[in-house]
């Protein structure tokens, strides 16, 4: 695995970010949902407007990887955010809301590099707990997170149309730097 350059996303990245998020999510999950529900979810949550709204949200930062000026992956971090299931994690807490890697960039270690970048960034900001949600039926992602030291602390619902899935909430308490 060669290290990949990761940089903060800029406004100019928004069209490519939205396209990558839409395509990657559709590739990974389309077959699991009724078509009408899935298309409605894509329109409401993975559209350029939805990605731009998240991009501009206070406390949210996007970081991207590129290859030949093409976006190959990104990560969305939400600083000072607690889980929505009532669990209170040691603060400050940071959510890894999204890690998306383009199909062409998969199996090259980009997900692991983005995850490690998130942890490094969190440590630099004295974040105490890094956490994320992962679909219970996504064994590849779960295995990566567990290898990186994340463990389950709860769950919450992920709703697409009439379907209610269970996301496992995984967290990692980070040691203090100083």
Number of C-alpha atoms within 10 A of each C-alpha: 9 8 9 15 11 17 13 12 18 13 10 8 14 16 14 14 26 18 16 21 24 19 17 17 16 16 12 11 11 16 10 11 14 13 12 11 16 20 17 13 15 19 14 13 15 22 17 19 15 14 19 16 10 17 20 12 10 9 13 18 18 20 18 23 22 15 11 6 7 11 18 21 26 25 23 21 24 21 19 15 20 20 18 11 11 9 12 11 19 14 15 16 24 26 23 21 14 16 21 23 25 18 14 9 17 13 11 14 15 24 21 18 18 24 18 13 16 20 20 14 13 21 17 11 12 17 23 18 23 29 25 21 23 21 17 14 12 12 11 8 16 20 11 14 22 14 11 14 12 19 17 17 13 15 19 18 15 15 13 18 15 10 13 11 14 15 19 21 22 21 24 22 17 18 11 10 9 4
